[in-house]
Amino acid sequence: MQPQAAYQDKGGGVVISTPQELEAAMRGGSMTGAGLAVTPDRAMRVAAVYACVRIRSGVVANMPLHIKRRIDERTREDASDDPLWKIFRRRPNRWQTPAQFKRMMQAHLLLRGNAYAMIVKSRQSVIELIPMHPDRVKPRQNDDLSISYTYTRKDGKQITLAQSEVFHLVGLTLDGVVGVSVITYARETIGLSMSMDNYGASVFKNGARPSVVLKHPNKLGPEGVEFLRASLDNYRAGGESEGKALILEEGMSTEQLSMTSEDAQWIESRKFSRTDISMFFGVPPHMIGDTEKSSSWGTGIEVQTQGFLTFSAEDDLTTWEETINRDLIPEESNLYAKFNRAALVRADIKARWEAHVKALQWGVSSPNEIRALEDMNPREGGDVFYPPPNTAGGKSDGGGNEPAQDPESR
């Protein structure tokens, strides 16, 4: 028998059947009005929570992160010779890829408000980032306003790390030191969704909500009731009875039951909880499969998606860029981190090439720069910048040596 612990709150209850769930409930769980202890790990079992975390962490994981070097006020180049470039483009540590590392850290940030990684240096250069589970890290602001971190290892031993030894991503924060967890403020909504899922699973498992009622013209005796119950249990067990007709005796008849108001309210409540969870995580409902009100924001799904990129994804990207610049790059360095936001449209070939054509027409990019973005080799004569179409193309007005031409004609 596994140890069990029952918690009661406002008439509700939850049974925790494993030592791991008991520890999670005691350490990080918050009881809800529905009587459930909501922890980040338990919350991930809710489909809407999992979908929101997957989508937002996927944006950060899949977007290329460049380490750039400032040559002068107007010139930048890729710092591919710096160890930090290799960490975010090749291998952050000995077992993870950059996408795995960024996805995991972003998931920690979304679920717990903080994400931590130990900084490993050699000769003042960062060579590894070792992720640390947020539940095992306790930050503290010292009297000199610096921050120290106490990390509890799996063997129970605690080590203290200085601020310069920790890469610390912070989400929404109320004290400027640690971020607040979405689970803390959304626990009632998530707990309600978990309760409704449990209720629905119980209904389907036990057949507690019948769709058909059996009517008998007379009164059944105890033996008849037991015989009928055994027959129904055997019929509902499936197997060879699956899909066959139910045979009734002694003048019994069936009557179809319509959906009750409680059932309809339960279904509607599930929709509301899904929408509320999307709101907490800043993800438009249509992105997690709820398209019932797809035109409620702006003119449609396209505008909703753009709103997600502007207000949610951009928030994540800025947090990463500024944290890298603060924790991993010395102040006197000419390096900085920058996500390639143009990669957001790389799956949309039409939008991508329309942007390339405009960049060529207005002299923003050269053909070889466009080819480099598409992972193509340069071509001869492809380093020219075409003058904008509304200029004469002379040197005096900033144009090139020849008037603008169609790139395909060259």
Buried (B, 14 or more C-beta within 10 A) or exposed (E): EEEEBEBEBEEBEBEBEEEEBBEBBEEBBBBBBBBBBBBBBBBBEBBBBEBBBBBBBBBBBBBBBBBBBBEEEEEBEEBEEBBBBBBBBEBBBEEBEBBBBBBBBBBBBBBBBBBBBBBEEEEEEBBBBBBBBBBEBBBEBEEEEEBBBEBBEEEEEEEEBEBEBBBBBBBEEEEEBBBBBBBEEBBBBBBBBBBBBEBBEEEEEEEEBEEEEBEBEEEBEEEBEEEBEEBBEEBEEEEEEEEEEEEBEEEBEEEEEEEEEEEEEBEEBBEEBBBBBBBBBBBBBBBBEBEEEEEEBEEEBEEBBBBBEEEBBBEBBEBBBBBBBEBBBEEEBEBBBBBEEBBBBBEEEEEBEEBBEEBBBBBBBBBBBBBBBEEEEEEEEBEBBBBBEEBEBEEEEEBBEEEBEEBEEE
